[in-house]
Amino acid sequence: MLAGVCGGIGEYLGWDPTFIRIIYLILIFTSFGTMVLFYFILALIMPD
């Protein structure tokens, strides 16, 4: 919801953005914060 990354991925894949957010939240806790860095990189790379 911060930069719309999960919503954009959900729209691209045709999935519900809430499902993508839940998966991403699980990945944040299991990757020890690496996914937070990945989120900000995607926010810079992805088009509006």
C-alpha distance matrix in Angstrom:
0.0 3.8 5.8 5.1 7.4 7.3 7.4 10.1 11.9 12.0 13.4 15.8 17.1 17.3 15.5 13.3 9.6 9.9 12.8 11.2 8.7 12.0 13.9 11.8 12.1 15.8 16.1 14.9 17.7 20.2 20.0 20.5 17.5 18.2 14.9 13.2 15.5 14.9 11.1 12.2 15.0 13.1 11.0 14.5 16.2 14.2 15.2 13.3
3.8 0.0 3.8 5.8 7.8 9.2 9.9 11.6 13.5 14.6 15.8 17.6 19.3 20.0 18.6 16.7 12.9 13.4 15.9 13.8 11.2 14.5 15.9 13.1 13.3 17.0 16.8 14.9 17.8 20.5 19.7 19.7 16.3 17.0 14.1 11.6 13.4 13.5 9.8 9.7 12.9 11.8 9.0 12.2 14.6 13.3 14.5 12.7
5.8 3.8 0.0 3.8 5.6 8.3 8.8 9.3 11.6 13.3 14.0 15.3 17.5 18.6 17.8 16.6 12.8 14.4 16.6 13.9 12.3 15.9 16.7 13.8 14.9 18.4 17.6 16.2 19.5 21.6 20.4 20.8 17.3 17.2 14.2 12.2 13.1 12.5 8.8 8.4 10.8 9.1 6.0 9.1 11.2 9.7 10.7 9.2
5.1 5.8 3.8 0.0 3.8 5.7 5.1 5.9 8.5 9.8 10.3 12.0 14.1 14.9 14.2 13.0 9.5 11.6 13.8 11.3 10.3 14.1 14.9 12.6 14.3 17.6 17.1 16.4 19.8 21.6 20.7 21.8 18.6 18.3 14.9 13.7 14.9 13.5 9.9 10.7 12.5 9.7 7.6 11.0 12.0 9.4 10.2 8.5
7.4 7.8 5.6 3.8 0.0 3.8 5.4 5.1 6.2 8.6 9.9 10.5 12.3 13.9 13.2 12.8 9.4 11.7 12.9 9.6 9.3 13.0 12.8 10.4 12.7 15.6 14.5 14.2 17.8 19.1 17.9 19.4 16.4 15.5 12.0 11.5 12.5 10.4 7.1 8.8 9.9 6.7 6.0 9.6 9.9 7.6 9.6 9.4
7.3 9.2 8.3 5.7 3.8 0.0 3.8 5.4 5.1 6.0 8.5 9.8 10.5 11.8 10.2 9.5 6.0 8.1 9.0 5.9 5.9 9.6 9.6 7.9 10.4 13.1 12.6 12.9 16.2 17.5 17.0 18.8 16.3 15.8 12.0 12.1 14.0 11.7 8.7 11.4 12.7 9.6 9.6 13.2 13.2 10.8 12.8 12.4
7.4 9.9 8.8 5.1 5.4 3.8 0.0 3.8 5.5 5.0 6.1 8.5 9.9 10.1 9.1 8.0 4.8 7.9 9.7 7.6 8.0 11.6 12.3 11.3 13.5 16.2 16.1 16.5 19.6 21.1 20.8 22.5 20.0 19.5 15.8 15.7 17.3 15.1 12.0 14.1 15.3 11.9 11.3 14.7 14.5 11.4 12.3 11.1
10.1 11.6 9.3 5.9 5.1 5.4 3.8 0.0 3.8 5.4 5.1 6.1 8.6 9.7 9.9 10.2 7.8 11.3 12.3 9.7 10.9 14.4 14.2 13.0 15.8 18.3 17.4 18.0 21.4 22.4 21.6 23.6 20.9 19.8 16.2 16.3 17.2 14.5 11.9 13.6 13.9 10.2 10.0 12.8 11.9 8.4 9.1 8.6
11.9 13.5 11.6 8.5 6.2 5.1 5.5 3.8 0.0 3.8 5.4 5.1 6.1 8.3 8.2 9.4 7.5 10.8 10.6 7.6 9.7 12.8 11.8 10.9 14.2 16.1 15.0 16.2 19.5 20.0 19.3 21.7 19.5 18.1 14.5 15.5 16.4 13.3 11.3 13.8 13.7 10.0 11.1 13.9 12.5 9.5 11.2 11.8
12.0 14.6 13.3 9.8 8.6 6.0 5.0 5.4 3.8 0.0 3.8 5.4 5.2 5.7 4.7 5.7 4.7 8.2 8.1 6.2 8.9 11.5 11.1 11.3 14.3 16.0 15.7 17.3 20.2 20.8 20.8 23.2 21.3 20.4 16.6 17.6 19.2 16.3 14.0 16.8 17.1 13.6 14.2 17.3 16.1 13.0 14.1 14.0
13.4 15.8 14.0 10.3 9.9 8.5 6.1 5.1 5.4 3.8 0.0 3.8 5.5 5.0 6.3 7.5 7.1 10.9 11.3 9.9 12.2 15.1 14.9 14.9 17.8 19.7 19.4 20.7 23.8 24.5 24.2 26.6 24.4 23.4 19.7 20.3 21.5 18.6 16.2 18.4 18.5 14.8 15.0 17.6 16.3 12.7 12.8 12.3
15.8 17.6 15.3 12.0 10.5 9.8 8.5 6.1 5.1 5.4 3.8 0.0 3.8 5.6 7.8 10.2 9.9 13.6 13.3 11.2 14.0 16.7 15.7 15.6 18.9 20.5 19.5 21.1 24.3 24.5 23.8 26.5 24.4 22.8 19.3 20.4 21.0 17.7 16.0 18.2 17.6 13.8 14.7 16.9 14.8 11.4 11.9 12.5
17.1 19.3 17.5 14.1 12.3 10.5 9.9 8.6 6.1 5.2 5.5 3.8 0.0 3.8 5.5 8.8 9.5 12.7 11.4 9.8 13.3 15.2 13.8 14.5 17.9 18.9 18.1 20.3 23.2 23.0 22.7 25.7 24.1 22.6 19.1 20.8 21.8 18.3 17.0 19.7 19.1 15.5 17.0 19.4 17.3 14.3 15.3 16.1
17.3 20.0 18.6 14.9 13.9 11.8 10.1 9.7 8.3 5.7 5.0 5.6 3.8 0.0 3.8 6.9 8.8 11.9 11.0 10.6 13.8 15.6 15.0 16.2 19.1 20.2 20.1 22.3 24.9 25.0 25.2 28.1 26.4 25.3 21.7 23.1 24.4 21.2 19.4 22.1 22.0 18.3 19.1 21.8 20.0 16.7 17.1 17.1
15.5 18.6 17.8 14.2 13.2 10.2 9.1 9.9 8.2 4.7 6.3 7.8 5.5 3.8 0.0 3.8 6.2 8.6 7.3 7.5 10.8 12.1 11.8 13.4 16.0 17.0 17.4 19.6 21.9 22.2 22.8 25.6 24.1 23.5 19.8 21.2 23.0 20.1 18.1 21.2 21.5 18.0 18.9 22.0 20.7 17.5 18.5 18.3
13.3 16.7 16.6 13.0 12.8 9.5 8.0 10.2 9.4 5.7 7.5 10.2 8.8 6.9 3.8 0.0 3.8 5.4 5.4 6.8 9.0 10.3 11.2 12.8 14.6 16.1 17.1 18.8 21.0 21.8 22.8 25.1 23.5 23.4 19.7 20.6 22.9 20.4 17.9 20.9 21.9 18.6 18.8 22.2 21.5 18.4 19.3 18.4
9.6 12.9 12.8 9.5 9.4 6.0 4.8 7.8 7.5 4.7 7.1 9.9 9.5 8.8 6.2 3.8 0.0 3.8 5.4 5.0 6.2 8.7 9.9 10.4 12.2 14.4 15.1 16.2 18.7 20.0 20.5 22.6 20.6 20.6 16.8 17.3 19.6 17.4 14.6 17.3 18.7 15.5 15.4 18.9 18.7 15.7 16.8 15.8
9.9 13.4 14.4 11.6 11.7 8.1 7.9 11.3 10.8 8.2 10.9 13.6 12.7 11.9 8.6 5.4 3.8 0.0 3.8 5.4 5.0 6.2 8.7 9.7 10.4 12.5 14.2 15.2 17.0 18.6 19.8 21.5 19.9 20.5 16.9 17.3 20.2 18.4 15.6 18.6 20.4 17.6 17.5 21.2 21.4 18.7 20.1 18.9
12.8 15.9 16.6 13.8 12.9 9.0 9.7 12.3 10.6 8.1 11.3 13.3 11.4 11.0 7.3 5.4 5.4 3.8 0.0 3.8 5.4 5.2 6.3 8.6 9.9 10.9 12.5 14.3 16.0 16.9 18.3 20.5 19.4 19.8 16.2 17.4 20.2 18.1 15.9 19.3 20.7 17.9 18.5 22.2 21.8 19.4 21.2 20.6
11.2 13.8 13.9 11.3 9.6 5.9 7.6 9.7 7.6 6.2 9.9 11.2 9.8 10.6 7.5 6.8 5.0 5.4 3.8 0.0 3.8 5.5 5.2 6.1 8.6 10.0 10.5 12.2 14.6 15.3 16.0 18.4 16.9 16.8 13.1 14.4 16.8 14.4 12.4 15.9 17.0 14.2 15.1 18.6 18.2 15.9 18.0 17.9
8.7 11.2 12.3 10.3 9.3 5.9 8.0 10.9 9.7 8.9 12.2 14.0 13.3 13.8 10.8 9.0 6.2 5.0 5.4 3.8 0.0 3.8 5.5 5.0 6.0 8.6 9.7 10.3 12.6 14.3 15.0 16.7 15.0 15.6 12.0 12.4 15.4 13.8 11.3 14.5 16.4 14.1 14.4 18.1 18.5 16.5 18.7 18.1
12.0 14.5 15.9 14.1 13.0 9.6 11.6 14.4 12.8 11.5 15.1 16.7 15.2 15.6 12.1 10.3 8.7 6.2 5.2 5.5 3.8 0.0 3.8 5.4 5.1 6.3 8.7 9.9 11.1 12.6 14.3 16.0 15.1 16.1 13.0 13.9 17.2 15.8 13.9 17.3 19.1 17.2 17.8 21.4 21.7 20.0 22.3 21.9
13.9 15.9 16.7 14.9 12.8 9.6 12.3 14.2 11.8 11.1 14.9 15.7 13.8 15.0 11.8 11.2 9.9 8.7 6.3 5.2 5.5 3.8 0.0 3.8 5.5 5.2 6.3 8.8 10.3 10.7 12.1 14.6 14.0 14.3 11.1 13.1 15.9 14.0 12.9 16.6 17.8 15.8 17.3 20.7 20.5 19.0 21.7 21.9
11.8 13.1 13.8 12.6 10.4 7.9 11.3 13.0 10.9 11.3 14.9 15.6 14.5 16.2 13.4 12.8 10.4 9.7 8.6 6.1 5.0 5.4 3.8 0.0 3.8 5.4 4.9 6.2 8.9 9.8 10.2 12.3 11.0 11.2 7.8 9.4 12.2 10.6 9.2 12.9 14.4 12.7 14.0 17.4 17.6 16.5 19.4 19.7
12.1 13.3 14.9 14.3 12.7 10.4 13.5 15.8 14.2 14.3 17.8 18.9 17.9 19.1 16.0 14.6 12.2 10.4 9.9 8.6 6.0 5.1 5.5 3.8 0.0 3.8 5.4 5.1 6.6 8.8 10.1 11.2 10.2 11.7 8.9 9.6 13.1 12.5 11.0 14.3 16.4 15.3 16.1 19.5 20.3 19.4 22.2 22.1
15.8 17.0 18.4 17.6 15.6 13.1 16.2 18.3 16.1 16.0 19.7 20.5 18.9 20.2 17.0 16.1 14.4 12.5 10.9 10.0 8.6 6.3 5.2 5.4 3.8 0.0 3.8 5.5 5.4 6.3 8.6 10.4 10.7 12.0 9.9 11.6 14.8 14.0 13.4 16.9 18.5 17.6 18.9 22.1 22.5 21.8 24.8 25.1
16.1 16.8 17.6 17.1 14.5 12.6 16.1 17.4 15.0 15.7 19.4 19.5 18.1 20.1 17.4 17.1 15.1 14.2 12.5 10.5 9.7 8.7 6.3 4.9 5.4 3.8 0.0 3.8 5.5 5.1 5.8 8.5 8.5 8.8 6.7 9.4 12.0 10.9 11.1 14.6 15.7 15.0 16.9 19.8 19.9 19.6 23.0 23.7
14.9 14.9 16.2 16.4 14.2 12.9 16.5 18.0 16.2 17.3 20.7 21.1 20.3 22.3 19.6 18.8 16.2 15.2 14.3 12.2 10.3 9.9 8.8 6.2 5.1 5.5 3.8 0.0 3.8 5.6 5.4 6.4 5.4 6.9 5.3 6.6 9.8 9.8 9.7 12.7 14.4 14.4 15.7 18.5 19.4 19.4 22.8 23.3
17.7 17.8 19.5 19.8 17.8 16.2 19.6 21.4 19.5 20.2 23.8 24.3 23.2 24.9 21.9 21.0 18.7 17.0 16.0 14.6 12.6 11.1 10.3 8.9 6.6 5.4 5.5 3.8 0.0 3.8 5.7 5.7 6.7 9.1 8.7 9.8 12.9 13.3 13.5 16.2 18.0 18.2 19.5 22.2 23.2 23.2 26.5 26.9
20.2 20.5 21.6 21.6 19.1 17.5 21.1 22.4 20.0 20.8 24.5 24.5 23.0 25.0 22.2 21.8 20.0 18.6 16.9 15.3 14.3 12.6 10.7 9.8 8.8 6.3 5.1 5.6 3.8 0.0 3.8 5.7 7.9 9.1 9.1 11.4 13.8 13.7 14.6 17.6 18.7 18.9 20.7 23.3 23.7 23.9 27.4 28.3
20.0 19.7 20.4 20.7 17.9 17.0 20.8 21.6 19.3 20.8 24.2 23.8 22.7 25.2 22.8 22.8 20.5 19.8 18.3 16.0 15.0 14.3 12.1 10.2 10.1 8.6 5.8 5.4 5.7 3.8 0.0 3.8 5.5 5.6 6.5 9.2 10.7 10.8 12.5 15.1 15.8 16.5 18.6 20.7 21.1 21.8 25.4 26.6
20.5 19.7 20.8 21.8 19.4 18.8 22.5 23.6 21.7 23.2 26.6 26.5 25.7 28.1 25.6 25.1 22.6 21.5 20.5 18.4 16.7 16.0 14.6 12.3 11.2 10.4 8.5 6.4 5.7 5.7 3.8 0.0 3.8 5.8 7.9 9.0 10.6 11.9 13.4 15.3 16.6 17.8 19.4 21.4 22.4 23.4 26.9 27.9
17.5 16.3 17.3 18.6 16.4 16.3 20.0 20.9 19.5 21.3 24.4 24.4 24.1 26.4 24.1 23.5 20.6 19.9 19.4 16.9 15.0 15.1 14.0 11.0 10.2 10.7 8.5 5.4 6.7 7.9 5.5 3.8 0.0 3.8 5.4 5.4 7.2 9.1 10.1 11.7 13.3 14.7 15.9 17.9 19.2 20.3 23.7 24.5
18.2 17.0 17.2 18.3 15.5 15.8 19.5 19.8 18.1 20.4 23.4 22.8 22.6 25.3 23.5 23.4 20.6 20.5 19.8 16.8 15.6 16.1 14.3 11.2 11.7 12.0 8.8 6.9 9.1 9.1 5.6 5.8 3.8 0.0 3.8 5.4 5.5 6.5 8.8 10.4 11.0 12.6 14.5 16.0 16.8 18.2 21.9 23.2
14.9 14.1 14.2 14.9 12.0 12.0 15.8 16.2 14.5 16.6 19.7 19.3 19.1 21.7 19.8 19.7 16.8 16.9 16.2 13.1 12.0 13.0 11.1 7.8 8.9 9.9 6.7 5.3 8.7 9.1 6.5 7.9 5.4 3.8 0.0 3.8 5.3 4.7 6.0 8.7 9.6 10.1 12.1 14.2 14.9 15.6 19.2 20.3
13.2 11.6 12.2 13.7 11.5 12.1 15.7 16.3 15.5 17.6 20.3 20.4 20.8 23.1 21.2 20.6 17.3 17.3 17.4 14.4 12.4 13.9 13.1 9.4 9.6 11.6 9.4 6.6 9.8 11.4 9.2 9.0 5.4 5.4 3.8 0.0 3.8 5.4 5.0 6.6 8.8 9.9 10.6 12.8 14.4 15.3 18.6 19.2
15.5 13.4 13.1 14.9 12.5 14.0 17.3 17.2 16.4 19.2 21.5 21.0 21.8 24.4 23.0 22.9 19.6 20.2 20.2 16.8 15.4 17.2 15.9 12.2 13.1 14.8 12.0 9.8 12.9 13.8 10.7 10.6 7.2 5.5 5.3 3.8 0.0 3.8 5.4 5.3 6.3 8.7 9.9 11.0 12.5 14.2 17.7 18.9
14.9 13.5 12.5 13.5 10.4 11.7 15.1 14.5 13.3 16.3 18.6 17.7 18.3 21.2 20.1 20.4 17.4 18.4 18.1 14.4 13.8 15.8 14.0 10.6 12.5 14.0 10.9 9.8 13.3 13.7 10.8 11.9 9.1 6.5 4.7 5.4 3.8 0.0 3.8 5.5 5.1 6.2 8.6 10.0 10.5 11.8 15.5 17.1
11.1 9.8 8.8 9.9 7.1 8.7 12.0 11.9 11.3 14.0 16.2 16.0 17.0 19.4 18.1 17.9 14.6 15.6 15.9 12.4 11.3 13.9 12.9 9.2 11.0 13.4 11.1 9.7 13.5 14.6 12.5 13.4 10.1 8.8 6.0 5.0 5.4 3.8 0.0 3.8 5.5 5.1 6.1 8.8 9.9 10.3 13.6 14.5
12.2 9.7 8.4 10.7 8.8 11.4 14.1 13.6 13.8 16.8 18.4 18.2 19.7 22.1 21.2 20.9 17.3 18.6 19.3 15.9 14.5 17.3 16.6 12.9 14.3 16.9 14.6 12.7 16.2 17.6 15.1 15.3 11.7 10.4 8.7 6.6 5.3 5.5 3.8 0.0 3.8 5.4 4.9 6.4 8.7 10.0 13.0 13.9
15.0 12.9 10.8 12.5 9.9 12.7 15.3 13.9 13.7 17.1 18.5 17.6 19.1 22.0 21.5 21.9 18.7 20.4 20.7 17.0 16.4 19.1 17.8 14.4 16.4 18.5 15.7 14.4 18.0 18.7 15.8 16.6 13.3 11.0 9.6 8.8 6.3 5.1 5.5 3.8 0.0 3.8 5.4 5.3 6.2 8.6 11.9 13.8
13.1 11.8 9.1 9.7 6.7 9.6 11.9 10.2 10.0 13.6 14.8 13.8 15.5 18.3 18.0 18.6 15.5 17.6 17.9 14.2 14.1 17.2 15.8 12.7 15.3 17.6 15.0 14.4 18.2 18.9 16.5 17.8 14.7 12.6 10.1 9.9 8.7 6.2 5.1 5.4 3.8 0.0 3.8 5.3 5.0 5.7 9.3 11.2
11.0 9.0 6.0 7.6 6.0 9.6 11.3 10.0 11.1 14.2 15.0 14.7 17.0 19.1 18.9 18.8 15.4 17.5 18.5 15.1 14.4 17.8 17.3 14.0 16.1 18.9 16.9 15.7 19.5 20.7 18.6 19.4 15.9 14.5 12.1 10.6 9.9 8.6 6.1 4.9 5.4 3.8 0.0 3.8 5.7 5.7 8.3 9.0
14.5 12.2 9.1 11.0 9.6 13.2 14.7 12.8 13.9 17.3 17.6 16.9 19.4 21.8 22.0 22.2 18.9 21.2 22.2 18.6 18.1 21.4 20.7 17.4 19.5 22.1 19.8 18.5 22.2 23.3 20.7 21.4 17.9 16.0 14.2 12.8 11.0 10.0 8.8 6.4 5.3 5.3 3.8 0.0 3.8 5.9 8.1 9.6
16.2 14.6 11.2 12.0 9.9 13.2 14.5 11.9 12.5 16.1 16.3 14.8 17.3 20.0 20.7 21.5 18.7 21.4 21.8 18.2 18.5 21.7 20.5 17.6 20.3 22.5 19.9 19.4 23.2 23.7 21.1 22.4 19.2 16.8 14.9 14.4 12.5 10.5 9.9 8.7 6.2 5.0 5.7 3.8 0.0 3.8 6.6 9.4
14.2 13.3 9.7 9.4 7.6 10.8 11.4 8.4 9.5 13.0 12.7 11.4 14.3 16.7 17.5 18.4 15.7 18.7 19.4 15.9 16.5 20.0 19.0 16.5 19.4 21.8 19.6 19.4 23.2 23.9 21.8 23.4 20.3 18.2 15.6 15.3 14.2 11.8 10.3 10.0 8.6 5.7 5.7 5.9 3.8 0.0 3.8 6.6
15.2 14.5 10.7 10.2 9.6 12.8 12.3 9.1 11.2 14.1 12.8 11.9 15.3 17.1 18.5 19.3 16.8 20.1 21.2 18.0 18.7 22.3 21.7 19.4 22.2 24.8 23.0 22.8 26.5 27.4 25.4 26.9 23.7 21.9 19.2 18.6 17.7 15.5 13.6 13.0 11.9 9.3 8.3 8.1 6.6 3.8 0.0 3.8
13.3 12.7 9.2 8.5 9.4 12.4 11.1 8.6 11.8 14.0 12.3 12.5 16.1 17.1 18.3 18.4 15.8 18.9 20.6 17.9 18.1 21.9 21.9 19.7 22.1 25.1 23.7 23.3 26.9 28.3 26.6 27.9 24.5 23.2 20.3 19.2 18.9 17.1 14.5 13.9 13.8 11.2 9.0 9.6 9.4 6.6 3.8 0.0
